[in-house]
Amino acid sequence: MTLLDRHHFAWLSIVTAVATIALKTLAWQLTGSVGLLSDALESFVNLAGASFALWMILITRDPPDGNHPFGHGKAEYFSSGFEGLLILGASAGIVWTAVDRLMAPRPIESPGWGLAWSASATFLNFVVARILARAGERLNSIALRADSRHLMTDVWTSVGVIAGVALVALTGWLVLDPLIAMAVGLHIAWEARALLKESVDGLMDRSLDPLSVSRAETVLSGFRTRGVGFDKLRTRRAGASSFLQVVVLVPGEWTVRQGHDLLDELEQALEEALPGTEVTTHLEPLP
């Protein structure tokens, strides 16, 4: 897979957002449900987030340059942070609208057709969210993973809204519609918190996940039997790129050739254990 594949997945997300906006807006117009309105507003957030993700993914394709010698991979973290801020804004708007409707309830009209269109949009979001999740894991793309999580949040909130509209239609309790809309708003605000945290962690050079670090340490342990040591193991991720640095300690009487050959072998072993990781080693004599 290449970076162009991320570009394609981002376009898939954009097309899906446009389609779900149309379906959910139709559902809201048919029913007048504030819960379905909140769901439609969330799809506009999806569209904005997917569009920004596409822009950031295109930036990551730029090669390293004099000002950015490690590349532009961190641009994807701006995408997840932007989506988090958009979700927070949508959450505030949803809760505000729900409070207004709670004070002045309105009956729900044509719930059957409205729920049918909303369910269609929800199923579409679910399918695309799963596609994006698999692509994000395979391509190490935080932008695609964030978009997938955002869509899955939309799926679960849509399920809640649909259930709320159905309950109103069955029971006649109009208060359920705005109450569920408020629950939707609070739920997506929680998702925004998670996306913002992940974005900040990436921009702050958080280390690789514990499993990756454990794999690296296992490789280093295998080389310790040769009488060498290691110090200052450091890892970080920048979007789809990951980096590992380590100081290699060898006996002082070793020749330059011996040290060079060891570093070549070590770097190859680490890159095989952590595919796609850029490994940097530094040679020092044992104390």
C-alpha positions as CSV (number, residue, x, y, z in Angstrom):
1,M,0.0,0.0,0.0
2,T,1.1,3.6,-0.7
3,L,0.2,7.0,0.6
4,L,-2.0,7.3,-2.4
5,D,-4.2,4.7,-0.8
6,R,-4.9,6.9,2.1
7,H,-5.9,9.6,-0.3
8,H,-8.5,7.2,-1.8
9,F,-9.9,6.3,1.6
10,A,-10.2,9.9,2.6
11,W,-12.3,10.5,-0.6
12,L,-14.4,7.5,0.3
13,S,-15.1,9.2,3.7
14,I,-16.0,12.5,2.0
15,V,-18.5,10.8,-0.4
16,T,-20.0,8.9,2.5
17,A,-20.5,12.1,4.5
18,V,-22.3,13.8,1.6
19,A,-24.6,10.8,1.2
20,T,-25.4,10.5,4.9
21,I,-26.1,14.3,5.1
22,A,-28.7,13.9,2.4
23,L,-30.3,10.8,4.0
24,K,-30.4,12.2,7.5
25,T,-31.7,15.6,6.4
26,L,-34.5,13.9,4.6
27,A,-35.3,11.9,7.8
28,W,-35.3,15.1,9.9
29,Q,-37.6,16.9,7.4
30,L,-40.0,14.0,7.4
31,T,-40.2,13.7,11.2
32,G,-39.3,17.1,12.7
33,S,-37.3,15.2,15.3
34,V,-34.6,17.2,17.1
35,G,-32.8,13.9,17.7
36,L,-32.6,13.3,14.0
37,L,-31.6,16.9,13.4
38,S,-28.7,16.4,15.8
39,D,-27.7,13.3,13.9
40,A,-27.8,15.3,10.6
41,L,-25.6,18.1,12.1
42,E,-23.1,15.5,13.1
43,S,-22.8,14.4,9.5
44,F,-21.8,17.9,8.5
45,V,-19.0,17.5,11.1
46,N,-18.0,14.2,9.4
47,L,-17.8,16.0,6.1
48,A,-15.6,18.8,7.5
49,G,-13.4,16.3,9.3
50,A,-13.0,14.0,6.3
51,S,-12.1,17.0,4.0
52,F,-9.4,18.2,6.5
53,A,-8.1,14.6,6.8
54,L,-7.7,14.5,3.0
55,W,-5.7,17.8,3.1
56,M,-3.4,16.5,5.9
57,I,-2.8,13.2,4.1
58,L,-1.8,15.1,1.0
59,I,0.7,17.1,3.1
60,T,2.3,13.9,4.4
61,R,3.1,12.9,0.9
62,D,5.6,15.7,0.6
63,P,9.2,14.3,1.0
64,P,11.6,15.5,3.7
65,D,13.2,18.9,3.1
66,G,15.6,21.2,4.7
67,N,13.0,22.6,7.1
68,H,11.4,19.2,7.8
69,P,14.2,16.6,7.7
70,F,12.0,13.9,9.3
71,G,9.2,14.4,6.8
72,H,5.6,15.7,7.3
73,G,4.0,12.7,8.9
74,K,2.8,14.7,12.0
75,A,0.3,16.6,9.8
76,E,-2.1,13.7,10.4
77,Y,-2.3,14.7,14.1
78,F,-3.7,18.1,13.1
79,S,-6.5,16.1,11.4
80,S,-7.5,14.2,14.5
81,G,-7.3,17.4,16.6
82,F,-9.4,19.3,14.1
83,E,-12.0,16.6,14.2
84,G,-12.0,16.7,17.9
85,L,-12.7,20.4,17.9
86,L,-15.5,20.0,15.3
87,I,-17.1,17.4,17.4
88,L,-17.0,19.6,20.5
89,G,-18.7,22.4,18.5
90,A,-21.4,20.0,17.2
91,S,-21.9,18.7,20.7
92,A,-22.6,22.2,22.1
93,G,-25.0,22.9,19.2
94,I,-26.9,19.7,19.7
95,V,-27.3,20.2,23.5
96,W,-28.5,23.8,22.9
97,T,-31.1,22.7,20.4
98,A,-32.2,19.9,22.6
99,V,-32.7,22.2,25.6
100,D,-34.9,24.5,23.5
101,R,-37.0,21.6,22.3
102,L,-37.3,20.3,25.8
103,M,-38.9,23.6,26.8
104,A,-41.2,23.5,23.8
105,P,-41.9,19.8,22.7
106,R,-43.1,19.1,19.2
107,P,-44.8,16.0,17.9
108,I,-42.9,13.7,15.6
109,E,-44.4,13.2,12.1
110,S,-44.0,10.3,9.7
111,P,-41.6,8.3,12.0
112,G,-41.7,5.2,9.8
113,W,-40.1,6.8,6.7
114,G,-37.8,9.0,8.8
115,L,-36.4,6.0,10.6
116,A,-36.0,4.1,7.4
117,W,-33.8,6.8,5.8
118,S,-31.8,7.4,9.0
119,A,-31.2,3.6,9.4
120,S,-29.9,3.5,5.8
121,A,-27.4,6.3,6.5
122,T,-26.4,4.5,9.7
123,F,-25.7,1.3,7.9
124,L,-23.6,3.2,5.3
125,N,-21.6,4.8,8.0
126,F,-21.0,1.5,9.7
127,V,-19.7,-0.2,6.6
128,V,-17.3,2.7,5.8
129,A,-16.1,3.0,9.4
130,R,-15.0,-0.6,9.3
131,I,-13.2,-0.1,6.0
132,L,-11.4,3.0,7.4
133,A,-10.5,1.2,10.6
134,R,-8.8,-1.6,8.7
135,A,-7.1,0.8,6.3
136,G,-5.9,2.9,9.3
137,E,-4.3,-0.1,11.0
138,R,-2.8,-1.4,7.9
139,L,-1.3,1.9,6.8
140,N,-0.5,3.3,10.3
141,S,-2.7,6.3,9.6
142,I,-4.0,8.2,12.6
143,A,-6.1,10.4,10.3
144,L,-8.0,7.3,8.9
145,R,-8.3,5.8,12.4
146,A,-9.7,9.1,13.8
147,D,-12.2,9.3,10.9
148,S,-13.2,5.7,11.6
149,R,-13.8,6.3,15.3
150,H,-15.7,9.4,14.4
151,L,-18.0,7.5,12.1
152,M,-18.5,4.7,14.7
153,T,-19.5,7.4,17.2
154,D,-22.0,8.6,14.6
155,V,-23.3,5.0,14.2
156,W,-23.9,4.5,17.9
157,T,-25.5,7.9,18.4
158,S,-27.7,7.3,15.3
159,V,-28.8,4.0,16.9
160,G,-29.7,5.9,20.0
161,V,-31.6,8.6,18.1
162,I,-33.5,6.0,16.1
163,A,-34.5,4.2,19.3
164,G,-35.6,7.5,20.8
165,V,-37.8,8.4,17.9
166,A,-39.3,4.9,17.8
167,L,-40.1,5.1,21.5
168,V,-41.7,8.5,21.1
169,A,-43.9,7.1,18.3
170,L,-44.8,4.1,20.5
171,T,-45.4,5.9,23.8
172,G,-46.2,9.5,22.9
173,W,-43.7,10.8,25.4
174,L,-42.3,13.8,23.5
175,V,-39.7,14.5,26.2
176,L,-37.7,11.4,25.1
177,D,-36.7,13.1,21.8
178,P,-34.7,16.1,23.3
179,L,-33.4,14.0,26.2
180,I,-31.9,11.5,23.8
181,A,-30.5,14.4,21.7
182,M,-28.7,15.7,24.8
183,A,-27.3,12.3,25.5
184,V,-26.0,12.2,21.9
185,G,-24.3,15.6,22.4
186,L,-22.6,14.5,25.6
187,H,-21.5,11.2,24.1
188,I,-19.8,12.8,21.1
189,A,-18.2,15.3,23.4
190,W,-16.5,12.4,25.1
191,E,-15.3,11.1,21.8
192,A,-13.9,14.6,21.1
193,R,-11.8,14.4,24.3
194,A,-10.3,11.1,23.2
195,L,-9.4,12.4,19.7
196,L,-7.8,15.6,21.1
197,K,-5.8,13.5,23.6
198,E,-4.5,11.3,20.9
199,S,-3.6,14.3,18.7
200,V,-1.7,16.0,21.6
201,D,0.1,12.8,22.4
202,G,1.3,12.5,18.8
203,L,2.5,16.1,18.6
204,M,4.4,15.6,21.9
205,D,6.4,12.7,20.5
206,R,4.7,10.0,22.5
207,S,6.6,6.7,22.4
208,L,5.5,3.7,20.3
209,D,2.9,1.4,21.8
210,P,4.0,-1.0,24.6
211,L,3.9,-4.0,22.2
212,S,6.3,-2.4,19.7
213,V,8.7,-1.3,22.5
214,S,8.6,-4.9,23.9
215,R,9.5,-6.3,20.5
216,A,12.4,-3.9,20.2
217,E,13.6,-4.9,23.7
218,T,13.4,-8.6,22.8
219,V,15.7,-8.0,19.8
220,L,18.2,-6.1,21.9
221,S,18.2,-8.9,24.5
222,G,19.2,-11.4,21.9
223,F,22.3,-9.3,21.1
224,R,23.3,-9.0,24.7
225,T,24.6,-12.5,24.7
226,R,27.5,-11.3,22.5
227,G,28.9,-9.1,25.3
228,V,27.4,-5.8,24.1
229,G,25.0,-3.5,25.9
230,F,22.4,-0.9,25.1
231,D,21.4,2.5,26.5
232,K,18.9,5.3,25.9
233,L,16.3,3.3,23.9
234,R,13.9,6.0,22.6
235,T,10.9,5.6,20.2
236,R,8.4,8.0,18.8
237,R,5.7,8.0,16.1
238,A,5.0,10.8,13.6
239,G,1.8,9.9,11.8
240,A,2.4,6.8,9.7
241,S,6.2,7.0,10.4
242,S,7.9,5.6,13.5
243,F,11.4,6.1,14.7
244,L,13.7,4.2,17.1
245,Q,17.1,5.4,18.5
246,V,19.5,3.4,20.7
247,V,23.0,3.7,22.0
248,V,25.0,0.5,21.4
249,L,27.8,-0.3,23.9
250,V,30.7,-2.5,22.7
251,P,34.1,-3.6,24.1
252,G,36.6,-0.8,23.6
253,E,39.1,-3.1,21.8
254,W,36.7,-3.8,18.9
255,T,37.7,-2.5,15.5
256,V,35.6,0.0,13.6
257,R,34.7,-2.9,11.2
258,Q,33.4,-5.1,14.0
259,G,31.2,-2.2,15.4
260,H,29.9,-1.3,11.9
261,D,29.0,-4.9,11.1
262,L,27.1,-5.3,14.4
263,L,25.1,-2.1,13.9
264,D,24.1,-3.2,10.4
265,E,22.9,-6.5,11.8
266,L,21.1,-4.9,14.7
267,E,19.4,-2.3,12.5
268,Q,18.2,-5.0,10.2
269,A,16.8,-7.1,13.0
270,L,15.0,-4.1,14.5
271,E,13.5,-3.1,11.2
272,E,12.2,-6.7,10.7
273,A,10.6,-6.7,14.1
274,L,9.1,-3.2,13.6
275,P,8.3,-2.9,9.9
276,G,8.4,0.7,8.6
277,T,10.4,2.0,11.5
278,E,13.5,4.2,10.9
279,V,16.3,2.9,13.2
280,T,19.2,5.1,14.3
281,T,22.1,3.6,16.3
282,H,25.1,5.2,17.9
283,L,28.2,3.3,18.9
284,E,29.9,3.8,22.3
285,P,32.6,1.8,24.2
286,L,31.6,-0.1,27.3
287,P,32.5,1.7,30.5
